[in-house]
Amino acid sequence: MHFATTPDEVRAATDAALAEAEALVAFAVATGGAGTFATVLLPLDEADARITAGYATGAFMARVHVDPAVRDAGQEAEERLDRWRVDLPFRDDLAATIFTFAAHPEAAALVGEQRRLLDRLVRDLRRAGHNLDAATRDEVRRLEGRLVELSSAFQRNIDEFEDGLDLTRDELDGLSDDFVAGLRPGAAPGTFRVSLDTPEAYPFLQQARRRDLRREFEHRQFNEAREANEPLLAEALEIRRRIATLLGYPSWAHHAIEVKMAGDPEAVRRFYDDLVPPLRARLAGEVARLEEILREDGEQPPLRTWDWRYCDTRLRRRDFAVDPDELKQYLPLEAVLDGLLGLCAEVFGLAFERVEDAAAWHPDVVRFRVRDAATGAEIGDVLMDLHPRDGKFGHAAAWPLVPGRRLPDGTYRRPLTAIVANLPRPGADRPALLRHSDVVTLFHEFGHVLHMTLTRAELVRFSGANTEWDFVEAPSQILEHWAWQADVLARFACHHATGEPMPRVLVDRLVASRDLDVALTTLRQCYLGLMDLGLHGPEETRDIAAVDRAAFAAWGLPYHEGTLYPCSFGHLMGGYDAGYYGYLWSKVYGDDMFGRFEAEGVTSPTVGADYRREILEPNGTRDPLDMLRAFLGRDPSPATFLRLLGIEAATP
């Protein structure tokens, strides 16, 4: 695959993808619905594959390319491709074709994925308003198109926003010399720039002793891209309300959650209603311990949002002797990667080989080929772009650049997946050293990579992570557990200079500290989910700040005045609208699945083979509950999830 390197190549790739997709849709429509699955529905799935290919070679460059002109062209391309996908279910000729086919005896005989595709397409048409008059449908279509534009601009504003603090070495008290050595010079002589990028932001908030500087840094972080994004978010929320009304839903949340596992926002509300009170009951003790740290520093309570990471880090050092800077010395990136890939190879029956020429968009990118260990057959490729640079996507995520699918000639198209992250770079005299939280992030995103790479779905519609949106995080939540297993850490946690393994006592302390302040961190997730749900629910308020403040109360810490975090919360415009609850919702299932590994062997290849077969390979071809029952041998349970949160009695 050739990735675009110029704006013209981005546009050419996009033009080609759209032309090919249009031709395939025209072929299907020409049948008038009087055809077979292969002539009516399969071309539509293939059109989806062509659009994805166009995204990978062109639009994806908006996330990763070094040239701003290429990123600009990528953003324009992304909007064109997303608009095409949004517009497709609104086409009258396509609707007539699918409805005609659905009523044909040929359709009645469909089974498996083929029947599932027809059902999903019919549902798409209903949700596009084909039971409404043409004028209403046209308005919905126009509004959906505008959402594409707003979403692209919103994320771009976050990716390209530059801010931070220029500080002297004395003001960086608490940060290690290694950390400071990796910072860029500030604008004033003798200062160092601490940017909002994750590799710099988290260590600063975790270790900077100056409380006033932590507050100022978080103030900037919580207002990231606010000026540009506040009107975009307000417009998007209003558009979503209007679309929901036109389609007959009480709110956008009802519209969005209808197609997820939860089914409706009331189920999500019940989930939070059951979860928040016992966590809040546990919170008081956690906050009291963290406020002891403030007093040790000569500061006064209450604990604030800019304090909790710092106090948590100090508490881990004090009570568990867990020092993030000490841990980093044992977590060089290459060793962590080797450990991660070795674990996945052993547990899931795979083999990974590094490909010398990544043939990608930047020299940082490395490529791994994934094979089935038993047969040697190639399964797919993974591209890893792991270090920050200007203009690059600012967080961590996985993208399906080429979805696995069955081709018309009967062969299987091997998937190509990209993982993009912002892990520390190597220094002049040392390798890239990871915080343990970086390791957890890497394991999490690799769960998505496995989900996308090991797919055996026949159709693009159900390939990779194309499952119910509130289940899609479960394969990542489960993989995080391995980053906390002492026996797993022992495989790769070795000192970068001496090669000595991480002392077992340090591993044990790290593992023991896992659930420290779990109520505080989980309630933060609840705040974000409730904020998202509040912005998209049936409540009448249009005041983003008021919704944010009301949801923030669930966290239990004082609100950070003068900030508006939703404007920098990319999930609201990046596909998780009325769906951020899915992280915790899917964690219930991820934890339950890991419970089987706990019971039968944390690195058991037998359990791993079952997990690969029943969860990672089917993807969206089956309902999540059916896959869970097949893997667990029973109905799913929240017991492990609750146990890890220290809650035994409540049941979401």
C-alpha positions, 0 to 999 in steps of 0.5 A, spaced: 500 500 500 502 506 498 501 512 503 500 519 500 506 523 501 503 530 497 496 533 497 495 531 490 496 524 492 491 524 498 486 527 493 487 522 487 487 516 492 480 519 495 477 521 488 479 513 486 476 511 492 469 515 491 469 513 484 470 505 485 465 505 491 460 509 486 461 504 481 459 498 485 453 502 488 451 503 481 452 496 479 447 494 485 442 499 484 442 497 477 439 490 479 433 493 482 433 488 487 432 483 483 438 479 484 442 475 488 446 476 494 452 477 490 449 482 485 445 486 490 448 486 497 456 484 496 457 490 491 455 495 497 460 491 502 465 492 497 464 499 496 465 500 504 472 496 503 474 501 497 472 507 502 476 504 507 482 503 502 481 511 500 481 513 508 488 509 509 492 511 503 489 519 503 485 521 509 489 517 515 495 522 513 491 528 517 493 524 523 500 522 522 503 526 516 509 531 518 507 536 512 501 541 514 499 541 507 498 533 507 494 534 513 490 539 510 488 535 504 487 529 509 482 532 513 478 534 506 479 527 504 476 525 511 470 529 510 469 527 503 469 520 505 465 520 511 460 524 507 459 519 502 458 514 508 453 518 511 449 520 504 449 513 502 443 510 506 439 517 504 439 514 497 432 513 494 434 508 489 439 504 494 433 504 499 428 501 493 433 496 491 434 493 498 427 493 500 425 490 494 431 485 495 429 484 502 422 482 500 424 477 495 425 469 496 432 470 495 433 474 501 429 469 505 434 464 504 440 468 507 443 465 513 449 467 517 453 474 515 449 475 509 442 475 513 446 479 518 448 484 513 441 485 510 438 486 516 443 491 518 442 495 511 435 495 512 436 498 519 440 503 516 435 505 511 430 506 517 434 510 521 436 514 515 428 516 515 426 512 509 419 512 513 419 519 512 417 524 507 423 526 502 423 533 505 425 531 512 429 526 510 433 531 506 434 535 512 437 529 516 442 528 510 444 535 510 445 535 518 449 529 518 453 532 513 455 538 517 456 533 523 462 530 519 465 537 517 464 539 525 467 532 527 473 533 523 475 540 525 474 539 532 479 533 532 484 537 528 483 543 532 485 539 538 491 535 534 494 542 532 493 546 539 500 548 542 500 550 549 504 549 555 508 552 560 515 555 560 519 553 566 525 554 570 529 548 573 527 550 580 520 550 578 520 543 575 522 541 582 520 534 583 521 532 576 527 527 574 533 530 570 532 525 565 525 528 564 527 535 564 533 533 559 528 531 554 524 537 554 524 543 548 527 550 550 522 555 553 521 562 549 525 565 555 533 563 556 534 558 561 527 555 561 524 548 559 517 547 555 512 542 558 507 541 553 500 538 553 503 532 549 501 526 554 509 524 555 510 531 558 503 532 561 502 526 565 509 526 568 508 533 570 502 532 573 504 526 577 511 529 580 511 537 579 511 539 587 509 546 585 501 546 586 500 553 583 504 550 577 500 544 577 493 548 577 496 553 571 498 547 567 491 543 568 487 550 567 491 550 560 489 542 559 482 543 560 481 549 556 485 546 550 482 548 543 476 551 547 476 558 543 475 554 537 471 548 539 466 551 543 462 553 538 463 547 534 461 543 539 455 547 541 453 547 533 454 539 533 449 538 539 444 542 536 444 538 530 444 532 533 438 534 537 434 536 531 436 529 527 433 526 533 427 530 533 426 529 526 427 521 526 422 521 532 427 519 538 426 523 545 434 525 544 440 523 540 442 518 546 436 514 544 438 514 537 445 513 538 444 507 543 439 504 540 444 500 536 448 498 542 448 493 547 445 497 552 439 499 547 437 505 551 440 511 555 435 508 561 439 502 561 446 506 562 443 511 567 441 505 571 448 502 570 451 509 573 446 509 578 448 502 581 455 504 580 456 511 583 454 510 590 458 505 592 464 508 589 462 515 592 462 511 599 469 508 598 471 515 595 472 519 602 477 514 605 481 515 598 481 522 599 483 523 606 489 519 604 491 523 599 490 529 603 495 527 608 500 528 602 498 535 601 499 536 608 506 533 608 507 538 603 505 544 607 498 545 603 491 545 605 485 541 603 481 540 599 484 535 594 483 538 587 483 535 580 490 538 579 493 534 586 490 527 585 495 525 580 501 528 584 498 525 591 497 518 588 504 518 585 507 520 592 502 515 596 505 510 591 512 511 593 510 512 601 506 506 602 508 501 596 515 504 594 513 505 587 517 510 584 515 512 577 522 514 575 525 507 578 520 503 574 521 507 568 528 504 568 526 497 567 521 498 562 525 500 555 520 500 549 523 495 545 523 490 551 516 492 553 514 490 545 518 484 545 514 482 552 507 484 549 508 480 542 511 474 546 505 474 550 500 474 545 504 469 541 504 464 546 497 465 549 493 466 542 498 461 538 501 467 533 508 469 531 510 476 529 516 477 525 519 484 524 519 487 516 525 491 515 521 496 510 515 498 513 513 502 507 509 507 511 508 514 512 514 516 517 521 513 519 518 512 526 514 507 523 515 499 524 512 493 521 510 487 524 507 481 520 503 476 524 502 469 522 499 463 525 504 459 529 501 452 528 501 453 520 505 459 518 500 462 514 500 469 514 494 473 518 496 480 517 500 486 518 501 491 524 504 498 523 506 501 529 507 509 530 509 510 537 512 517 538 510 524 538 511 529 533 508 536 531 501 535 528 500 528 529 494 525 533 495 526 540 493 520 544 493 513 542 488 509 538 488 503 533 486 504 526 483 498 521 487 501 514 485 494 510 479 490 513 480 483 513 474 480 508 473 474 503 475 477 496 470 475 490 476 470 488 475 466 494 481 468 497 482 472 504 484 479 504 489 480 510 488 486 514 493 491 515 492 495 522 496 501 525 497 503 532 498 510 533 501 513 540 505 518 543 510 514 547 517 517 550 522 518 545 529 515 546 534 520 549 541 521 546 544 516 551 538 511 553 532 508 550 525 510 550 523 509 557 516 508 559 512 509 565 507 503 567 501 507 565 504 507 558 505 500 558 498 499 560 496 504 554 500 500 549 497 493 552 490 496 551 491 499 544 494 492 542 487 489 544 484 493 539 490 491 534 488 483 535 481 484 534 482 488 527 488 483 525 485 476 527 478 477 524 475 472 520 469 475 518 467 474 511 464 481 510 467 488 511 461 490 515 463 485 521 470 485 520 475 487 526 472 492 531 466 492 527 462 490 533 457 493 538 460 500 540 459 498 547 463 492 546 468 494 542 473 496 548 472 489 551 478 486 548 482 492 550 480 492 557 482 484 558 489 485 555 490 491 560 490 485 565 496 482 563 500 489 564 499 488 572 501 480 572 507 479 576 509 473 572 508 477 565 512 483 567 518 478 569 518 476 562 520 483 560 521 488 565 529 489 565 534 494 567 535 498 560 543 499 563 544 493 567 539 488 564 537 486 571 530 484 572 525 488 576 526 486 583 520 481 585 519 486 591 518 492 586 513 488 581 509 485 587 509 493 590 506 495 583 501 490 583 499 491 590 498 498 588 493 497 582 487 498 585 489 504 590 485 510 589 480 505 584 474 509 586 477 516 584 479 514 578 473 510 576 469 516 578 472 520 573 470 515 568 463 516 571 464 523 570 466 523 563 460 518 561 455 522 565 457 528 561 457 525 555 450 522 556 447 529 559 449 533 553 446 528 548 440 526 553 433 529 553 434 534 558 432 541 555 439 545 557 443 547 552 448 550 557 454 545 556 458 548 562 452 547 566 451 540 564 459 539 565 458 541 572 453 537 574 456 531 571 463 533 574 459 532 581 459 525 580 467 525 581 467 528 588 472 533 587 471 541 587 470 543 580 476 547 576 473 553 575 474 557 569 475 551 564 470 547 559 473 540 558 468 538 553 471 542 548 478 538 548 474 531 549 475 528 542 470 523 544 464 527 544 466 528 536 470 522 534 464 516 535 463 516 542 457 521 542 452 518 547 457 512 547 463 514 552 459 509 557 462 504 553 469 504 556 466 502 563 460 498 560 465 493 556 470 493 562 464 489 565 465 484 560 473 484 559 474 483 566 469 477 566 473 474 560 479 475 564 476 471 570 476 465 566 484 466 565 485 467 572 481 461 574 484 456 568 491 460 567 493 467 566 497 465 560 493 459 558 494 457 551 488 453 551 483 459 554 487 463 549 485 459 543 478 459 545 478 467 546 481 467 539 476 463 536 470 465 540 471 473 541 477 476 536 475 472 530 468 473 529 468 480 531 461 483 529 458 477 525 455 475 532 451 478 538 456 480 543 452 476 548 452 470 544 460 470 543 460 471 551 456 465 553 460 461 548 467 463 551 465 463 558 460 457 558 455 461 562 451 468 562 456 474 563 457 476 570 459 483 573 462 479 579 470 480 577 468 487 575 465 489 582 471 485 586 476 489 582 473 495 584 472 493 591 464 492 591 461 486 593 454 487 594 452 492 588 450 489 582 449 494 575 
